[in-house]
């Protein structure tokens, strides 16, 4: 195993397709395919399921992804030790939603603190409506949000990560072994509905594209409550890979399955007022995230100066 294996694996996991990963890395598809095959052989586990829609991570793949990302991030930090001594100073006010703060932002805040010790990042957790108002009134310089929920024409958004949504089930559930499940089958199960960050609204939006409706047993703002309920066999849910963990707090295992009908991804990214110039501390944070993520699913926007 070497860093190239990890880099190719992460690019494929984040893009969902070998072709997109190859384009992002400017290498051949066969190089990525060979690297993933070698990695799977060394780990003794299948990391992806190959399908007509692309590369879908297995449970083992999702567990390994976190470690691979951490290793590559630490390597990048080691290569950029001089940047840790950056003399850049300033204050930036950043707003974020619950899901982003809980499952995405802390790692990057730590990296920014190492890279720019003179940068004072003031963080606020708010809902989407309050964040939009704060950006437009200049109370916040930038937000890190679910860009798939934000559609205000006065606010610029840049998607960094697209997280696939899947069905969560107890590990011994027949759906876990089936691999792919229809909405008709899911509708026959008790459903645990997450409500935080407009999750319920988003859920009903893609369910409305079918002729079925979820049999909601519980509505909750707690991801951990959803995780425990599913692990204990009290219902199923559909949530993104970003918030997925294979274990509940009680130590019971959670499995996943894909759906026969495509579900929109949960997109995470930056948001800022269109009239705000990207200069000073704002430019540092903006460029950090642009450098940290490659999104081959859509053209990367050019920074405005």
C-alpha positions in Angstrom: 0.0 0.0 0.0 1.3 3.5 -0.8 0.0 7.0 -0.9 -1.0 6.7 -4.6 -3.4 3.9 -3.7 -5.0 6.1 -1.0 -5.2 9.1 -3.3 -6.9 7.2 -6.1 -9.3 5.5 -3.6 -10.3 8.7 -2.0 -10.9 10.4 -5.4 -13.1 7.6 -6.6 -15.0 7.5 -3.3 -15.7 11.3 -3.4 -16.6 11.4 -7.1 -18.5 8.1 -7.3 -17.1 7.2 -10.7 -13.7 6.0 -11.9 -14.0 8.2 -15.0 -14.5 11.3 -12.9 -11.7 10.5 -10.5 -9.4 9.9 -13.5 -10.3 13.3 -15.0 -9.8 15.0 -11.7 -6.3 13.4 -11.3 -5.3 13.6 -15.0 -4.5 9.9 -15.1 -5.9 6.9 -17.0 -9.0 5.0 -15.7 -7.0 1.8 -15.8 -4.5 3.2 -13.3 -7.2 3.9 -10.8 -8.9 0.5 -11.4 -5.6 -1.3 -10.9 -4.8 0.7 -7.7 -8.2 -0.1 -6.2 -7.9 -3.7 -7.1 -4.5 -3.9 -5.4 -5.8 -2.1 -2.4 -8.7 -4.4 -2.0 -6.4 -7.4 -2.3 -4.0 -6.1 0.4 -6.9 -5.2 2.8 -8.7 -8.4 2.1 -12.0 -6.5 1.7 -14.2 -5.2 -1.1 -14.2 -1.4 -1.0 -16.6 -0.7 -3.9 -19.6 -2.3 -5.6 -19.5 -1.7 -9.3 -22.8 -0.8 -10.8 -24.3 1.0 -13.9 -24.4 4.2 -11.8 -20.8 4.1 -10.8 -18.8 3.0 -7.8 -20.8 2.5 -4.6 -18.8 2.1 -1.4 -19.3 -1.0 0.8 -19.4 -0.7 4.5 -15.7 -1.6 4.6 -15.1 1.1 2.0 -16.8 3.8 4.1 -14.9 2.7 7.2 -11.6 2.8 5.3 -12.3 6.2 3.7 -12.0 8.1 7.0 -8.6 6.6 7.7 -7.4 7.3 4.1 -8.5 10.9 4.2 -6.8 11.4 7.5 -3.5 9.9 6.3 -3.5 12.1 3.1 -4.4 15.2 5.1 -1.5 14.6 7.5 0.8 14.1 4.5 -0.3 17.3 3.0 0.3 19.1 6.3 3.8 17.6 6.4 4.5 18.9 2.9 3.4 22.4 3.9 5.1 22.9 7.2 6.3 26.4 6.2 2.7 27.5 5.8 2.1 26.9 9.5 4.3 29.9 10.1 2.1 32.1 7.9 2.0 35.6 9.3 -1.5 36.2 7.9 -3.7 37.8 10.5 -7.3 38.9 10.7 -10.8 38.1 11.8 -13.4 36.2 9.8 -17.0 35.4 10.9 -18.3 32.0 9.7 -21.8 30.6 10.1 -22.6 26.9 9.8 -25.6 24.6 10.2 -25.9 21.7 12.6 -24.9 18.9 10.3 -21.9 20.8 8.9 -20.6 21.6 12.4 -21.1 18.1 13.6 -19.8 16.1 10.7 -17.7 18.2 8.4 -16.2 21.4 9.8 -14.2 20.6 13.0 -11.4 18.8 11.1 -11.0 21.8 8.7 -11.0 24.3 11.5 -8.1 22.4 13.1 -6.2 22.5 9.8 -6.8 26.2 9.3 -5.6 26.9 12.8 -2.3 25.1 12.0 -1.9 26.8 8.7 -2.9 30.3 9.9 -2.3 30.7 13.6 -2.9 34.5 13.3 -6.4 34.0 11.8 -9.3 34.5 14.3 -12.2 32.4 13.1 -15.5 33.3 14.9 -18.0 30.5 14.4 -21.8 30.6 14.8 -24.3 27.6 14.5 -27.6 28.7 13.0 -30.4 27.4 10.7 -30.3 28.1 7.0 -32.8 31.0 7.1 -30.7 32.9 9.8 -27.5 32.2 7.9 -28.9 33.7 4.7 -30.1 36.8 6.6 -26.7 37.1 8.2 -24.8 36.8 5.0 -27.0 39.5 3.3 -26.7 41.8 6.2 -22.9 41.3 6.5 -23.0 39.8 10.0 -21.2 36.8 8.5 -18.4 36.8 6.0 -19.0 33.3 4.9 -21.0 30.2 5.6 -20.4 26.5 5.3 -23.8 25.0 4.6 -25.8 22.3 2.8 -25.7 24.0 -0.5 -28.4 21.6 -1.8 -30.8 23.5 0.6 -29.7 27.0 -0.4 -31.2 28.8 -3.5 -31.1 32.5 -2.8 -30.0 34.3 -6.0 -28.1 37.0 -3.9 -25.9 34.4 -2.4 -23.0 32.7 -4.2 -22.5 29.0 -3.4 -19.6 26.6 -4.2 -20.2 22.9 -3.6 -17.2 21.1 -2.1 -18.6 17.6 -1.4 -21.5 15.6 -2.7 -22.5 12.9 -0.1 -24.6 10.0 -1.4 -27.9 9.2 0.4 -28.6 5.5 1.2 -31.0 3.4 3.1 -29.9 2.6 6.7 -31.0 -0.7 8.1 -30.0 -3.1 11.0 -27.1 -5.2 9.9 -29.2 -8.4 9.9 -32.1 -6.9 7.9 -33.0 -8.6 4.6 -32.6 -5.2 2.8 -28.9 -5.2 3.8 -28.4 -8.5 2.0 -30.5 -7.4 -1.0 -28.2 -4.6 -2.0 -30.9 -2.5 -3.8 -34.3 -1.7 -2.4 -37.4 -0.1 -4.0 -39.4 2.7 -2.4 -42.4 0.4 -2.5 -40.5 -2.0 -0.2 -39.3 0.9 2.1 -42.8 2.2 2.4 -43.8 -1.1 4.1 -41.3 -0.5 6.9 -41.5 1.8 10.0 -39.5 4.9 9.1 -37.4 7.1 11.4 -37.5 10.7 10.1 -34.6 13.1 10.9 -35.8 16.7 11.0 -32.7 18.8 11.6 -31.3 21.0 8.7 -34.5 20.6 6.8 -34.0 16.8 6.4 -37.7 16.1 6.7 -38.5 18.6 3.9 -35.8 17.1 1.7 -36.9 13.6 2.4 -40.5 14.3 1.5 -39.4 16.1 -1.7 -37.7 13.0 -3.2 -40.5 10.7 -1.8 -43.0 12.9 -3.7 -41.3 11.7 -7.0 -42.7 8.3 -6.2 -46.3 7.2 -5.5 -45.4 6.0 -2.0 -45.0 7.7 1.3 -42.8 6.8 4.3 -44.5 5.2 7.3 -43.1 7.6 9.8 -42.8 6.1 13.3 -40.7 8.9 14.9 -39.6 12.4 14.0 -36.4 13.6 15.7 -33.7 16.2 15.4 -31.1 13.8 16.8 -28.9 11.9 14.4 -27.8 9.6 17.3 -31.5 8.8 18.1 -32.0 7.8 14.4 -28.9 5.7 14.5 -29.9 3.9 17.7 -33.5 3.3 16.5 -32.3 1.8 13.2 -29.7 -0.3 14.8 -32.2 -1.7 17.3 -34.6 -2.7 14.5 -37.2 -0.1 15.2 -37.3 1.4 11.7 -35.3 2.3 8.7 -34.2 5.7 7.3 -32.5 7.3 4.4 -29.5 9.6 5.2 -26.2 10.6 3.7 -22.8 8.8 3.8 -21.3 11.9 5.6 -23.3 11.2 8.8 -23.2 7.4 8.5 -21.4 5.4 11.1 -21.5 1.6 11.1 -22.2 1.4 14.9 -24.9 2.8 17.2 -24.1 4.2 20.7 -25.1 0.8 22.1 -22.5 -1.0 19.8 -25.1 -2.5 17.4 -24.2 -2.5 13.8 -25.9 -0.5 11.0 -25.9 -1.6 7.4 -26.8 0.3 4.2 -28.5 -0.5 0.9 -28.9 1.5 -2.3 -32.3 2.3 -3.7 -33.5 1.4 -7.2 -34.6 5.0 -7.7 -31.9 7.6 -7.6 -31.9 10.0 -4.6 -30.4 13.5 -4.7 -27.1 13.8 -2.9 -26.5 16.0 0.2 -24.2 18.8 -1.0 -21.9 20.6 1.4 -20.1 23.8 0.4 -19.4 27.5 0.9 -21.8 30.4 0.7 -21.2 34.1 0.7 -22.9 37.3 -0.5 -22.3 37.9 -4.2 -21.3 41.5 -3.5 -18.6 40.5 -1.0 -15.1 40.7 -2.4 -12.9 37.7 -1.8 -10.0 39.4 -0.1 -8.0 39.2 3.1 -9.0 36.4 5.6 -12.0 35.5 3.5 -9.7 34.8 0.6 -7.5 32.6 2.8 -10.4 30.4 4.0 -12.0 30.3 0.6 -8.8 29.2 -1.1 -8.1 26.6 1.6 -11.4 24.8 0.9 -10.9 25.1 -2.9 -7.5 23.5 -2.5 -8.7 20.8 -0.1 -11.5 19.5 -2.4 -11.8 18.4 -6.0 -15.4 18.2 -7.3 -15.3 16.6 -10.8 -19.1 16.5 -10.9 -19.3 20.2 -11.7 -16.9 22.9 -13.0 -14.9 24.6 -10.2 -15.7 28.3 -10.2 -12.9 30.8 -10.6 -12.1 32.8 -7.5 -13.2 36.5 -7.6 -10.7 39.1 -6.5 
